[in-house]
Amino acid sequence: MQYSNCLAPFILLQARFMKLMNEKASLIERIQELEHITVQLSHETETIGEYLWRIIIISVFVLK
């Protein structure tokens, strides 16, 4: 196969590769954002649980 015959398929392959790499980078960034949100929600859940536990303890002592 001549060089000129390979050039067009190579350019298409290169463009597809670059598109996929950009998509991969975007997905990695999105995963990192979602992991950060998950950690934040986990901390908020713990805080709410601690708050509710304190309310229960206070309610037990006040009702006695």
mmCIF file as gemmi writes it, N, C-alpha and C atoms, coordinates in Angstrom:
data_model
loop_
_atom_site.group_PDB
_atom_site.id
_atom_site.type_symbol
_atom_site.label_atom_id
_atom_site.label_alt_id
_atom_site.label_comp_id
_atom_site.label_asym_id
_atom_site.label_entity_id
_atom_site.label_seq_id
_atom_site.pdbx_PDB_ins_code
_atom_site.Cartn_x
_atom_site.Cartn_y
_atom_site.Cartn_z
_atom_site.occupancy
_atom_site.B_iso_or_equiv
_atom_site.pdbx_formal_charge
_atom_site.auth_seq_id
_atom_site.auth_asym_id
_atom_site.pdbx_PDB_model_num
ATOM 1 N N . MET Axp A 1 ? 0.844 -1.183 0 1 0 ? 1 A 1
ATOM 2 C CA . MET Axp A 1 ? 0 0 0 1 0 ? 1 A 1
ATOM 3 C C . MET Axp A 1 ? 0.889 1.246 0 1 0 ? 1 A 1
ATOM 4 N N . GLN Axp A 2 ? 0.518 2.201 -0.77 1 0 ? 2 A 1
ATOM 5 C CA . GLN Axp A 2 ? 1.266 3.441 -0.866 1 0 ? 2 A 1
ATOM 6 C C . GLN Axp A 2 ? 1.009 4.312 0.361 1 0 ? 2 A 1
ATOM 7 N N . TYR Axp A 3 ? 1.952 5.196 0.637 1 0 ? 3 A 1
ATOM 8 C CA . TYR Axp A 3 ? 1.814 6.122 1.759 1 0 ? 3 A 1
ATOM 9 C C . TYR Axp A 3 ? 0.551 6.966 1.605 1 0 ? 3 A 1
ATOM 10 N N . SER Axp A 4 ? 0.298 7.429 0.394 1 0 ? 4 A 1
ATOM 11 C CA . SER Axp A 4 ? -0.872 8.286 0.158 1 0 ? 4 A 1
ATOM 12 C C . SER Axp A 4 ? -2.175 7.515 0.383 1 0 ? 4 A 1
ATOM 13 N N . ASN Axp A 5 ? -2.146 6.209 0.164 1 0 ? 5 A 1
ATOM 14 C CA . ASN Axp A 5 ? -3.336 5.389 0.392 1 0 ? 5 A 1
ATOM 15 C C . ASN Axp A 5 ? -3.593 5.178 1.882 1 0 ? 5 A 1
ATOM 16 N N . CYS Axp A 6 ? -2.559 5.244 2.673 1 0 ? 6 A 1
ATOM 17 C CA . CYS Axp A 6 ? -2.683 5.024 4.125 1 0 ? 6 A 1
ATOM 18 C C . CYS Axp A 6 ? -3.01 6.307 4.878 1 0 ? 6 A 1
ATOM 19 N N . LEU Axp A 7 ? -2.761 7.432 4.264 1 0 ? 7 A 1
ATOM 20 C CA . LEU Axp A 7 ? -2.89 8.709 4.969 1 0 ? 7 A 1
ATOM 21 C C . LEU Axp A 7 ? -4.323 8.988 5.414 1 0 ? 7 A 1
ATOM 22 N N . ALA Axp A 8 ? -5.287 8.811 4.547 1 0 ? 8 A 1
ATOM 23 C CA . ALA Axp A 8 ? -6.684 9.114 4.9 1 0 ? 8 A 1
ATOM 24 C C . ALA Axp A 8 ? -7.185 8.216 6.032 1 0 ? 8 A 1
ATOM 25 N N . PRO Axp A 9 ? -6.989 6.891 5.957 1 0 ? 9 A 1
ATOM 26 C CA . PRO Axp A 9 ? -7.422 6.054 7.083 1 0 ? 9 A 1
ATOM 27 C C . PRO Axp A 9 ? -6.678 6.394 8.38 1 0 ? 9 A 1
ATOM 28 N N . PHE Axp A 10 ? -5.39 6.76 8.262 1 0 ? 10 A 1
ATOM 29 C CA . PHE Axp A 10 ? -4.624 7.121 9.451 1 0 ? 10 A 1
ATOM 30 C C . PHE Axp A 10 ? -5.184 8.383 10.092 1 0 ? 10 A 1
ATOM 31 N N . ILE Axp A 11 ? -5.535 9.362 9.27 1 0 ? 11 A 1
ATOM 32 C CA . ILE Axp A 11 ? -6.099 10.61 9.795 1 0 ? 11 A 1
ATOM 33 C C . ILE Axp A 11 ? -7.436 10.344 10.477 1 0 ? 11 A 1
ATOM 34 N N . LEU Axp A 12 ? -8.265 9.5 9.896 1 0 ? 12 A 1
ATOM 35 C CA . LEU Axp A 12 ? -9.543 9.134 10.522 1 0 ? 12 A 1
ATOM 36 C C . LEU Axp A 12 ? -9.323 8.409 11.844 1 0 ? 12 A 1
ATOM 37 N N . LEU Axp A 13 ? -8.364 7.484 11.846 1 0 ? 13 A 1
ATOM 38 C CA . LEU Axp A 13 ? -8.05 6.749 13.066 1 0 ? 13 A 1
ATOM 39 C C . LEU Axp A 13 ? -7.516 7.682 14.145 1 0 ? 13 A 1
ATOM 40 N N . GLN Axp A 14 ? -6.657 8.593 13.748 1 0 ? 14 A 1
ATOM 41 C CA . GLN Axp A 14 ? -6.097 9.559 14.692 1 0 ? 14 A 1
ATOM 42 C C . GLN Axp A 14 ? -7.197 10.449 15.277 1 0 ? 14 A 1
ATOM 43 N N . ALA Axp A 15 ? -8.124 10.897 14.435 1 0 ? 15 A 1
ATOM 44 C CA . ALA Axp A 15 ? -9.227 11.746 14.906 1 0 ? 15 A 1
ATOM 45 C C . ALA Axp A 15 ? -10.114 10.971 15.884 1 0 ? 15 A 1
ATOM 46 N N . ARG Axp A 16 ? -10.38 9.718 15.551 1 0 ? 16 A 1
ATOM 47 C CA . ARG Axp A 16 ? -11.2 8.895 16.448 1 0 ? 16 A 1
ATOM 48 C C . ARG Axp A 16 ? -10.491 8.678 17.786 1 0 ? 16 A 1
ATOM 49 N N . PHE Axp A 17 ? -9.199 8.422 17.725 1 0 ? 17 A 1
ATOM 50 C CA . PHE Axp A 17 ? -8.414 8.223 18.947 1 0 ? 17 A 1
ATOM 51 C C . PHE Axp A 17 ? -8.452 9.479 19.812 1 0 ? 17 A 1
ATOM 52 N N . MET Axp A 18 ? -8.255 10.644 19.205 1 0 ? 18 A 1
ATOM 53 C CA . MET Axp A 18 ? -8.259 11.898 19.969 1 0 ? 18 A 1
ATOM 54 C C . MET Axp A 18 ? -9.642 12.145 20.586 1 0 ? 18 A 1
ATOM 55 N N . LYS Axp A 19 ? -10.696 11.839 19.834 1 0 ? 19 A 1
ATOM 56 C CA . LYS Axp A 19 ? -12.051 12.007 20.367 1 0 ? 19 A 1
ATOM 57 C C . LYS Axp A 19 ? -12.265 11.11 21.582 1 0 ? 19 A 1
ATOM 58 N N . LEU Axp A 20 ? -11.833 9.862 21.468 1 0 ? 20 A 1
ATOM 59 C CA . LEU Axp A 20 ? -11.999 8.921 22.582 1 0 ? 20 A 1
ATOM 60 C C . LEU Axp A 20 ? -11.163 9.33 23.794 1 0 ? 20 A 1
ATOM 61 N N . MET Axp A 21 ? -9.976 9.833 23.56 1 0 ? 21 A 1
ATOM 62 C CA . MET Axp A 21 ? -9.139 10.269 24.683 1 0 ? 21 A 1
ATOM 63 C C . MET Axp A 21 ? -9.761 11.479 25.383 1 0 ? 21 A 1
ATOM 64 N N . ASN Axp A 22 ? -10.355 12.384 24.615 1 0 ? 22 A 1
ATOM 65 C CA . ASN Axp A 22 ? -11.041 13.536 25.218 1 0 ? 22 A 1
ATOM 66 C C . ASN Axp A 22 ? -12.251 13.081 26.024 1 0 ? 22 A 1
ATOM 67 N N . GLU Axp A 23 ? -13.004 12.125 25.486 1 0 ? 23 A 1
ATOM 68 C CA . GLU Axp A 23 ? -14.146 11.583 26.217 1 0 ? 23 A 1
ATOM 69 C C . GLU Axp A 23 ? -13.692 10.905 27.508 1 0 ? 23 A 1
ATOM 70 N N . LYS Axp A 24 ? -12.59 10.167 27.417 1 0 ? 24 A 1
ATOM 71 C CA . LYS Axp A 24 ? -12.062 9.495 28.607 1 0 ? 24 A 1
ATOM 72 C C . LYS Axp A 24 ? -11.66 10.514 29.664 1 0 ? 24 A 1
ATOM 73 N N . ALA Axp A 25 ? -10.993 11.588 29.246 1 0 ? 25 A 1
ATOM 74 C CA . ALA Axp A 25 ? -10.593 12.63 30.192 1 0 ? 25 A 1
ATOM 75 C C . ALA Axp A 25 ? -11.811 13.266 30.845 1 0 ? 25 A 1
ATOM 76 N N . SER Axp A 26 ? -12.856 13.504 30.061 1 0 ? 26 A 1
ATOM 77 C CA . SER Axp A 26 ? -14.088 14.083 30.609 1 0 ? 26 A 1
ATOM 78 C C . SER Axp A 26 ? -14.736 13.133 31.608 1 0 ? 26 A 1
ATOM 79 N N . LEU Axp A 27 ? -14.744 11.851 31.281 1 0 ? 27 A 1
ATOM 80 C CA . LEU Axp A 27 ? -15.344 10.865 32.189 1 0 ? 27 A 1
ATOM 81 C C . LEU Axp A 27 ? -14.536 10.74 33.481 1 0 ? 27 A 1
ATOM 82 N N . ILE Axp A 28 ? -13.225 10.783 33.38 1 0 ? 28 A 1
ATOM 83 C CA . ILE Axp A 28 ? -12.391 10.721 34.582 1 0 ? 28 A 1
ATOM 84 C C . ILE Axp A 28 ? -12.671 11.929 35.471 1 0 ? 28 A 1
ATOM 85 N N . GLU Axp A 29 ? -12.802 13.1 34.857 1 0 ? 29 A 1
ATOM 86 C CA . GLU Axp A 29 ? -13.114 14.312 35.621 1 0 ? 29 A 1
ATOM 87 C C . GLU Axp A 29 ? -14.477 14.185 36.295 1 0 ? 29 A 1
ATOM 88 N N . ARG Axp A 30 ? -15.446 13.645 35.573 1 0 ? 30 A 1
ATOM 89 C CA . ARG Axp A 30 ? -16.795 13.478 36.138 1 0 ? 30 A 1
ATOM 90 C C . ARG Axp A 30 ? -16.783 12.49 37.303 1 0 ? 30 A 1
ATOM 91 N N . ILE Axp A 31 ? -16.006 11.417 37.157 1 0 ? 31 A 1
ATOM 92 C CA . ILE Axp A 31 ? -15.884 10.432 38.239 1 0 ? 31 A 1
ATOM 93 C C . ILE Axp A 31 ? -15.311 11.086 39.486 1 0 ? 31 A 1
ATOM 94 N N . GLN Axp A 32 ? -14.292 11.921 39.305 1 0 ? 32 A 1
ATOM 95 C CA . GLN Axp A 32 ? -13.692 12.605 40.45 1 0 ? 32 A 1
ATOM 96 C C . GLN Axp A 32 ? -14.701 13.54 41.117 1 0 ? 32 A 1
ATOM 97 N N . GLU Axp A 33 ? -15.5 14.246 40.306 1 0 ? 33 A 1
ATOM 98 C CA . GLU Axp A 33 ? -16.53 15.124 40.871 1 0 ? 33 A 1
ATOM 99 C C . GLU Axp A 33 ? -17.545 14.316 41.68 1 0 ? 33 A 1
ATOM 100 N N . LEU Axp A 34 ? -17.977 13.183 41.125 1 0 ? 34 A 1
ATOM 101 C CA . LEU Axp A 34 ? -18.972 12.354 41.811 1 0 ? 34 A 1
ATOM 102 C C . LEU Axp A 34 ? -18.399 11.735 43.083 1 0 ? 34 A 1
ATOM 103 N N . GLU Axp A 35 ? -17.12 11.353 43.052 1 0 ? 35 A 1
ATOM 104 C CA . GLU Axp A 35 ? -16.498 10.822 44.267 1 0 ? 35 A 1
ATOM 105 C C . GLU Axp A 35 ? -16.443 11.89 45.341 1 0 ? 35 A 1
ATOM 106 N N . HIS Axp A 36 ? -16.151 13.12 44.966 1 0 ? 36 A 1
ATOM 107 C CA . HIS Axp A 36 ? -16.107 14.224 45.925 1 0 ? 36 A 1
ATOM 108 C C . HIS Axp A 36 ? -17.499 14.464 46.521 1 0 ? 36 A 1
ATOM 109 N N . ILE Axp A 37 ? -18.519 14.442 45.68 1 0 ? 37 A 1
ATOM 110 C CA . ILE Axp A 37 ? -19.892 14.623 46.158 1 0 ? 37 A 1
ATOM 111 C C . ILE Axp A 37 ? -20.278 13.487 47.102 1 0 ? 37 A 1
ATOM 112 N N . THR Axp A 38 ? -19.869 12.263 46.774 1 0 ? 38 A 1
ATOM 113 C CA . THR Axp A 38 ? -20.165 11.115 47.624 1 0 ? 38 A 1
ATOM 114 C C . THR Axp A 38 ? -19.546 11.278 49.006 1 0 ? 38 A 1
ATOM 115 N N . VAL Axp A 39 ? -18.305 11.748 49.051 1 0 ? 39 A 1
ATOM 116 C CA . VAL Axp A 39 ? -17.636 11.967 50.342 1 0 ? 39 A 1
ATOM 117 C C . VAL Axp A 39 ? -18.367 13.048 51.128 1 0 ? 39 A 1
ATOM 118 N N . GLN Axp A 40 ? -18.74 14.13 50.452 1 0 ? 40 A 1
ATOM 119 C CA . GLN Axp A 40 ? -19.47 15.205 51.133 1 0 ? 40 A 1
ATOM 120 C C . GLN Axp A 40 ? -20.786 14.691 51.708 1 0 ? 40 A 1
ATOM 121 N N . LEU Axp A 41 ? -21.535 13.94 50.915 1 0 ? 41 A 1
ATOM 122 C CA . LEU Axp A 41 ? -22.818 13.41 51.384 1 0 ? 41 A 1
ATOM 123 C C . LEU Axp A 41 ? -22.629 12.438 52.538 1 0 ? 41 A 1
ATOM 124 N N . SER Axp A 42 ? -21.565 11.68 52.498 1 0 ? 42 A 1
ATOM 125 C CA . SER Axp A 42 ? -21.269 10.752 53.588 1 0 ? 42 A 1
ATOM 126 C C . SER Axp A 42 ? -21.042 11.516 54.892 1 0 ? 42 A 1
ATOM 127 N N . HIS Axp A 43 ? -20.276 12.603 54.812 1 0 ? 43 A 1
ATOM 128 C CA . HIS Axp A 43 ? -20.028 13.413 56.011 1 0 ? 43 A 1
ATOM 129 C C . HIS Axp A 43 ? -21.314 14.058 56.512 1 0 ? 43 A 1
ATOM 130 N N . GLU Axp A 44 ? -22.132 14.538 55.588 1 0 ? 44 A 1
ATOM 131 C CA . GLU Axp A 44 ? -23.396 15.15 55.985 1 0 ? 44 A 1
ATOM 132 C C . GLU Axp A 44 ? -24.319 14.125 56.64 1 0 ? 44 A 1
ATOM 133 N N . THR Axp A 45 ? -24.319 12.905 56.113 1 0 ? 45 A 1
ATOM 134 C CA . THR Axp A 45 ? -25.135 11.841 56.7 1 0 ? 45 A 1
ATOM 135 C C . THR Axp A 45 ? -24.68 11.543 58.119 1 0 ? 45 A 1
ATOM 136 N N . GLU Axp A 46 ? -23.36 11.482 58.329 1 0 ? 46 A 1
ATOM 137 C CA . GLU Axp A 46 ? -22.828 11.246 59.674 1 0 ? 46 A 1
ATOM 138 C C . GLU Axp A 46 ? -23.227 12.379 60.611 1 0 ? 46 A 1
ATOM 139 N N . THR Axp A 47 ? -23.14 13.611 60.124 1 0 ? 47 A 1
ATOM 140 C CA . THR Axp A 47 ? -23.499 14.768 60.946 1 0 ? 47 A 1
ATOM 141 C C . THR Axp A 47 ? -24.973 14.724 61.331 1 0 ? 47 A 1
ATOM 142 N N . ILE Axp A 48 ? -25.824 14.396 60.381 1 0 ? 48 A 1
ATOM 143 C CA . ILE Axp A 48 ? -27.257 14.301 60.665 1 0 ? 48 A 1
ATOM 144 C C . ILE Axp A 48 ? -27.517 13.176 61.664 1 0 ? 48 A 1
ATOM 145 N N . GLY Axp A 49 ? -26.83 12.045 61.495 1 0 ? 49 A 1
ATOM 146 C CA . GLY Axp A 49 ? -26.988 10.93 62.429 1 0 ? 49 A 1
ATOM 147 C C . GLY Axp A 49 ? -26.577 11.313 63.834 1 0 ? 49 A 1
ATOM 148 N N . GLU Axp A 50 ? -25.459 12.033 63.954 1 0 ? 50 A 1
ATOM 149 C CA . GLU Axp A 50 ? -25.013 12.481 65.276 1 0 ? 50 A 1
ATOM 150 C C . GLU Axp A 50 ? -26.028 13.457 65.89 1 0 ? 50 A 1
ATOM 151 N N . TYR Axp A 51 ? -26.542 14.349 65.066 1 0 ? 51 A 1
ATOM 152 C CA . TYR Axp A 51 ? -27.53 15.312 65.535 1 0 ? 51 A 1
ATOM 153 C C . TYR Axp A 51 ? -28.783 14.606 66.04 1 0 ? 51 A 1
ATOM 154 N N . LEU Axp A 52 ? -29.27 13.647 65.27 1 0 ? 52 A 1
ATOM 155 C CA . LEU Axp A 52 ? -30.466 12.905 65.692 1 0 ? 52 A 1
ATOM 156 C C . LEU Axp A 52 ? -30.203 12.109 66.965 1 0 ? 52 A 1
ATOM 157 N N . TRP Axp A 53 ? -29.034 11.507 67.075 1 0 ? 53 A 1
ATOM 158 C CA . TRP Axp A 53 ? -28.678 10.753 68.274 1 0 ? 53 A 1
ATOM 159 C C . TRP Axp A 53 ? -28.705 11.656 69.499 1 0 ? 53 A 1
ATOM 160 N N . ARG Axp A 54 ? -28.179 12.88 69.366 1 0 ? 54 A 1
ATOM 161 C CA . ARG Axp A 54 ? -28.195 13.831 70.483 1 0 ? 54 A 1
ATOM 162 C C . ARG Axp A 54 ? -29.628 14.212 70.853 1 0 ? 54 A 1
ATOM 163 N N . ILE Axp A 55 ? -30.476 14.402 69.857 1 0 ? 55 A 1
ATOM 164 C CA . ILE Axp A 55 ? -31.88 14.739 70.13 1 0 ? 55 A 1
ATOM 165 C C . ILE Axp A 55 ? -32.553 13.595 70.882 1 0 ? 55 A 1
ATOM 166 N N . ILE Axp A 56 ? -32.273 12.365 70.482 1 0 ? 56 A 1
ATOM 167 C CA . ILE Axp A 56 ? -32.865 11.202 71.161 1 0 ? 56 A 1
ATOM 168 C C . ILE Axp A 56 ? -32.394 11.146 72.611 1 0 ? 56 A 1
ATOM 169 N N . ILE Axp A 57 ? -31.115 11.336 72.841 1 0 ? 57 A 1
ATOM 170 C CA . ILE Axp A 57 ? -30.578 11.29 74.21 1 0 ? 57 A 1
ATOM 171 C C . ILE Axp A 57 ? -31.187 12.398 75.057 1 0 ? 57 A 1
ATOM 172 N N . ILE Axp A 58 ? -31.244 13.602 74.509 1 0 ? 58 A 1
ATOM 173 C CA . ILE Axp A 58 ? -31.829 14.721 75.257 1 0 ? 58 A 1
ATOM 174 C C . ILE Axp A 58 ? -33.307 14.439 75.549 1 0 ? 58 A 1
ATOM 175 N N . SER Axp A 59 ? -34.019 13.896 74.567 1 0 ? 59 A 1
ATOM 176 C CA . SER Axp A 59 ? -35.441 13.595 74.77 1 0 ? 59 A 1
ATOM 177 C C . SER Axp A 59 ? -35.639 12.561 75.863 1 0 ? 59 A 1
ATOM 178 N N . VAL Axp A 60 ? -34.767 11.572 75.936 1 0 ? 60 A 1
ATOM 179 C CA . VAL Axp A 60 ? -34.873 10.529 76.967 1 0 ? 60 A 1
ATOM 180 C C . VAL Axp A 60 ? -34.701 11.152 78.346 1 0 ? 60 A 1
ATOM 181 N N . PHE Axp A 61 ? -33.714 12.034 78.502 1 0 ? 61 A 1
ATOM 182 C CA . PHE Axp A 61 ? -33.478 12.657 79.8 1 0 ? 61 A 1
ATOM 183 C C . PHE Axp A 61 ? -34.57 13.651 80.17 1 0 ? 61 A 1
ATOM 184 N N . VAL Axp A 62 ? -35.114 14.342 79.187 1 0 ? 62 A 1
ATOM 185 C CA . VAL Axp A 62 ? -36.165 15.323 79.482 1 0 ? 62 A 1
ATOM 186 C C . VAL Axp A 62 ? -37.464 14.606 79.836 1 0 ? 62 A 1
ATOM 187 N N . LEU Axp A 63 ? -37.736 13.486 79.216 1 0 ? 63 A 1
ATOM 188 C CA . LEU Axp A 63 ? -38.981 12.763 79.471 1 0 ? 63 A 1
ATOM 189 C C . LEU Axp A 63 ? -38.958 12.019 80.796 1 0 ? 63 A 1
ATOM 190 N N . LYS Axp A 64 ? -37.807 11.824 81.383 1 0 ? 64 A 1
ATOM 191 C CA . LYS Axp A 64 ? -37.731 11.088 82.645 1 0 ? 64 A 1
ATOM 192 C C . LYS Axp A 64 ? -38.227 11.88 83.776 1 0 ? 64 A 1
